[in-house]
Amino acid sequence: MGTQDAINNIIRLVGGEGNINKVWHCMTRLRFDLVDDNKVDQSEIKKLPGVLGAQLQSDQFQIIIGPKVNSWYEQMLTVLGTDDAPAAPAQKGRKSLVSMFMDTVSGVFGPIVPAIAGAGMIKGLLAGLIALKLVSAKSDTVVVIDLIASGVFYFLPFFLAVSAAKIFKTNEYLAAAVAACLMYPSLIEAAKALAMHQPDALSAFWLLNAIPVSVFNYSASVIPVIFSILALSYIHRWVDSFMPDVLKTVFTPTLTLFLGALAALVVIGPIGIYLGKALAFFIEGLFGVSASFAGLVVGAIRPVAILTGMHHAMTPIALQNFSDRGYDMLMPMMFMANMAIAGATFAIWRISKNRQDRTVTLSAGISALLGITEPALFGVLTRYKKAFIAATVASSLASAFIAFFGVRLYGYILSSIFSLPAYIGPYFMFALSGVAISLVLSFTLTTMLVGKVEDDA
């Protein structure tokens, strides 16, 4: 059975085109919003060639494909006959706030992760080269490479705006225009002057001498942009509902942009900034109480979060930390979790006797080392629960270890073994030790707990 046949079968087994509200994807999974989840035949979907797993999580049906998910997604859209998910004639019940949050976060961040991960990898390798003094930090070469790596993060609001517009079903170019307002130089320069405590710095611009436009630097921000585009979607529909047809072409986008940008600058942007600061403050507070305890908790929940598809919830916090503080301590813990998953998977590969299983397991282990853990989790560790427990224990202890020594990152990077150069500096030895603890401990515990695969599968 080829990929196209598998895709046709997936559509049939999720209840047909009429049962699909929306379909999108992240790095490794096809994600479905369905009218009736009861129509899904999970057991048959899991048997399809190329499918690593399937689950219903938070009103979202997920099919784990792995690195080829984008190709599958494109072929699925071709079968569905549209460049977006089809709208079903009926809607299921109201979703919980958790479900809505997870759908939004995974939907917004999923498509832009390749850009973030690619830029982060370049940034990490550059940091390693500078730390090893292989290149001069002031050289033109570093300037050029840095602008390639940093451009994505500096202009992240544009990426988020376009991606969010697709999720909230509004005009992508109006969304980008709102992001442009938040990124306009006069606002950013005023925010930088304020941060440097310059005597003439403004804390706000005043519109018509009555409406304050608070001064913030929204570059690399996350929460303000997403909520601003959500508001824009409602404003667009509201304006379009009363605008006469003869005036819609010109005045609907005009009024929508003005009101949407004003809402973003005056209300949503500042609230989003403060909300992001509050989330980061909560995480930082947890570290303030006990860094090791924070590491134990985050390290323990990370494998489960990936398994349930909830791991994207940490990404906005990490990105907000980079924006506000210049560093983040969550990403290193995500790194430890990935290495623990890889170690447990390699242990299963070593003790397995079946040649075909060993090939699949080895591939999954290597993918986990490179930062893609779904093949290992869904293809291997879900089959061996003791191995999953071993990976969770190793992730928790390794995360507690690096948290105790204050290991941090100064830029987003994919949690891959190739991320190590990004840690070169005062925390490098602790990060390296954490990786060793994750790999060795998960490998050893899995070997001890699982024993022979044939007896425990």
N, C-alpha and C positions, 0 to 999 in steps of 0.2 A: 504493500500500500504506500503510495506516494504522499507528499505533503498536501497536495490539493485534495486528495481523497480524505485525508485526515481532517482537514479543515471543513469539508462538506459534512463529514460525520459529526464534528463538533457542533456545527450549527443545528444539525438535526437533533443531537442528543441534549442540547440545552433548551429544546422546545421549539425550534424553528425560528425563522426571521421574525415572526410576529411576537415572539416572547422576549426579544432583545430590545431593551430601552437604549442601551449604550454599550459600546465596547471600546476599550482603550488598553494601553499596555505600559508596563514599567520596564526595568532592565531585563527581567526574566519571565514575566507572567502576562498572560492575557487576562484582563479583568472585565467582568460583565456585570452590568446592572440589568436584572431581568424582571419581567412582569410577575412571573410565578416561579419561585425557586423550586417548587415541588415537581415541576416538569423535567428537572435535570436528572439525567442518569449518570451519576458520578462514577459508578463502578465500570461502566462501559467506556467512559471517556478516559479513565486511567489506563485502559488496555490499549489505547490507540498508539501506534508507533510515533515516537518523538515526544510524547507527553510524559513528563516526569512526575506529575502529581496533579491533584485537583482538590479543592476544598471550598466550602461556603463559609465566609468569614465576614461578620458585620454587614449582612445584607448584600454582600458582594461575592460573586462566584469567581474564583481564581483558578486558572489553568497554568501550571508551571511548564514552560517550554525550554527555558535556558537562553543561551546567547543568540539563538536564531529567532527570538520572539518577534523582532521587527519585521522579518521576512514573512512570518506567518500572519502577522497583523495586516500587512499590506495586501496579501492574497485574500484574507478574509474580507477586507473592505471591497475588493474587486467582486467577490461573490455576492456581497450584500448590495452591490450596485450603487454605492454612494461614497463620498469622501469623508463621511462621518457616520456615526452609529445611527441606525434607523430608529425613528420614534415609534414606539408601540402604541396602539390605540387605547390601551388601558394602562393604568398606573397602579402599582401596588401600594400598600399602606404607607403611612408617614414613617420616615426613617428616624432612628434615634440620632441624637446629636453626635454620638461617637461614630456612627456609621457615616453620617454626613461629613464629619471631619476627616475620616479616613479616606473616603471617596475623593474629597477635595485635595487633600495633601498628595495622595498617590497619583491622582490625575494631573495635578499641576507639575509636580516634580518629576514624574516618570519620564516624559518626553525630553526633558532638558538635562537629565543625569549624564548622558554621554558627553555633552559639552562641558559640564562641571567636572566630571571625572577626568576627561582628557586634559583640560586646563590645569586641574589640580595635580595631575601626574607631572606635567611639565614644570609646574611651580616647585614641586617637591624635589625633582631631579636637579633643578637649578639651585635650590637651597643647599643640596648636598655638594654640588660642584664648588659653590662658594665656600662652604664650610671646610672642604678639603683643600681650599686655596688653589684649585685647578684653573679657576678663572678669577679675574679681579671684579669685585662688586661694583666698581666704577667704570668698567669697560663698556664700550658701545655694544658688544655682544650680549652682555647681561641686560642692558637696557632694552634691546630688541626682543630677546627671549622673554623678559619679564612682561613686556607689553602684550605679547602673545598669550602668556599665561594669565595675566591679571585682567585683561579686557573683559572676559566673561563675568568675573566677579564684580568688577566695578559697574558694569552695565547690566547686572543681574535683573534689575527691575523690568527691563525691556523683555527679557526672556520669560520672566514670570507673567508679565502682562499678556503676552501673546498666548502662552499656555493656559492661563486662567480664563482668557476670553473664550477659548474652545470649550472649557469645562462649563462656564456660565452662559454659553451660547449667546455671545454678543459680538459686535464687530471688532476684529483683531486690530485694525488700524486705529480705531478710536481708543482702544485699550493702550496701544503703544503711545498714542498722543498724550494720554493721561500720565503714563510713565515718564514721558519726555518733560512734562511740567514738573514732576518731582525731581528730575535730574537736571533741570536748567541751571547753567553756571552761576547766575546771580544768587540763587538760593543756596547752592553748595558753597560758594565763596563766602557768603554771609555766615553760614554755619561754621565754616573753618575759622573765620575771624572770631566768632563767638567762643569757639573751643579754645582759641589761643588767648582769650581774655584781652583782646585789643580794645582800647578805650572807646573807639567809635563803632564797635560792633553792635548790631541790632539783634534783639531777641525775637522780633517779629516785624513783618511788613504790615501796613494798615491799608486795607481796601476801602476806599471812600471814607477814610478817617473813622471807620466804625467797625470793620470786620478784621480781626487779627489773623494774619497768616504766619503761624509759628515757624521759626527758622530751624530746620533740621537738615542733616546730610543723609539723604535717602539712598545714596549709592551703596550697593550690596545689601540693601534692606530686603526683607521678605514679607513680614506680616502686613505692613501698610499697603503694599502693592496689591496683594491678593484681595484684601477687603475692599480696596478702592475699585477694583475691577468688578467685584461682586455688586457693589453699589451702582457702578456704571451700567451693568446689565439691567437693573431695575429702572434706572433713570431712562435708558434708551427705550425700553418698552413703554414706559409711561408717556414720554414725549411723543413717541410714534402713535400712541393710541388716540390722541386728540388733534394731532397735526393734520390739516387738510391735505389730501393727496397731491394737489398741485404744488404744495410747498414742501413736501417731505424730502425731496432730493437735496435741497439746500438747507432748510431750516431745522430739520430733525438732527442731522449731525452737528450743526452749529450750537443749538441749545443743549444737546446732549453733552458735547465736549465741555461747554462752559460750566454747566451744572456739575458734571462729573469731576472735572478738574478742581472746581471750587470745593466740592465735598471732600476730595482727597487732601487738598492743601489745608483746609480749615478744620476739618473734623476727623476724618478717618486716618489720615497720615499721622497726626500727633497721637491719637489714641493707639494706633498700631505700634508706634515707636514705644510708647509707655507700656503697652501690653507685652511687647517683645522684651523690654527691659525687665518686666516683672517675671516673665518665664525664666529668663537668664538668671535673675536674682534668686529665684527659688532653687534652681539647680546649684547656683553658687553657694546658697545658704546650706544646702545639703552637704556640700564639700566643706563648708565652714564648720559645721557640727563635727563631722568626721570624714576626712577624705577617704580613708580606707573603707568605711561603711558605705559611702556613696559608691565606691568602686565595686563592692560586693553586690549591691543592689542592681546597679546598671549592668554589670557583667552577667548577672544571673538572668535578667529579663531579656537581654539582647537576643540570644538564640530563639527564645519563645516568640519574641516580637517579629523576627524574620519569618518564623514558621507561620505565624498568623497574619502576616502582611502588614503589621503595625509598625514596622521599623522606620517608616518614613516620618513618623511623628517626631523623631529626634533631629531630623535634618534642619528644620527651621530654627530650632534652638541653637544648634551648632553654628549655623550661618549667622544668626543674630549675635552670638558670642564673638565671632570673628569681626563683625561690623562694630560692635560696641567696645570690646575689650582688646581686640587685636590678637586674641588667642582663644583656644577652646580645649577642654579636657575630656569632652565626650567622644570625639573622634578617635583618640587613642584607645579608648575602651571598646569601640566598635572594631578596631583593628585586632585587639586581643580576642574578641569573640570569633572573628573570622579565622584566626590562626588555631583556636581551640577546635573549631568545627573541622578544619583541615586535618589536624592531628588525629582526631577520632576517626575520620574517614580513611586516613592512611593506615590506621591500625586494623580496620576492617579489611582493607586491601591485603595487608600482610598475612592475616590469619585465614583469609578466604581460600578455598581450594578450587572453586569453579572458575575456569578460565574466562568465560564470558563475564561473570560477575566481577572478576578482578580487573578486566579492561574498563568496565563502566565505572567502578569504584576509583580506579587510579585517575581517570579523567575528571571525576567529580572532585577528588582531592586536590588536583592541580588547579582546577577552577576556583576552589575555595582559597588556595594560596594567592591567586590573582585577584581575589576580592569578590568573586561571584559564588555565593554559598548555597543558592537554591538547589543546584543539582546534588550537592552533598547532603543537604538536609532532607529533601524530598525523595531523592533517589536512593539514599543509603541510610541515614540516621533515623528516619521514621520507621524503617524496617527493623532497626535494632535499638530499642528504647534505652537499654543500658548504655549504649554508645552515646546517645543523645544526652543522657544524664551526666556522663563523663565529660562531654564537651561543655555542658553548662557549669559544672563544678570548676573546670579548668579556666573557663572564661571569667567566672566570678573571682577566683583567687588571683588570677593574673591582673585583672582590672583593679582589684584592691591593692595589689603590689605597686603598680605604676601610679595609682592615685596617691598612695602614701608618699611617693617621691616627687609628686607634682608634675608628672610628665604631661606635656601639652603640645599642641600644634599651632602654628601661626598662619595656616592657610588650609583651605579645604583640599583634601586629596583622597582618592579612592583607597579604601582600607585593604591594601594589597601588600604582599611581601616586598614589592618594589617601592613601597612607601617609606621604607627605612631611611633612605637618604634625607628625607624631610625632617628627620629627628636628630640629625647630626648637630651637635652642640652640647649644652650642659646636661640634657636629659637623654642623650643617646644610649649610654650604657644601661640605663634603667629601662628604656624602651626595648633594647635588644634582649635584656634579661626577661622582660615581660613576654616577649615573643617566644623565647626558649621555654619559659614556664608553661605557656599556653600549649605549645606543640608537644612537648615532652610529657607533661602531666596528662593531657587528654589522650595521647597515644598510649601511655602506660595504664591509665585507669580503664580505658576501653579494652585493652588486651586482658587485663585482670578480670573485668566484669563480664565480658562477653564470652571469653574462652574460644571454643571452636564455633565458627559461624554456622556450620550445619546443625549444631545442637541448639542454636538460639534464634535462628531466622524465623 
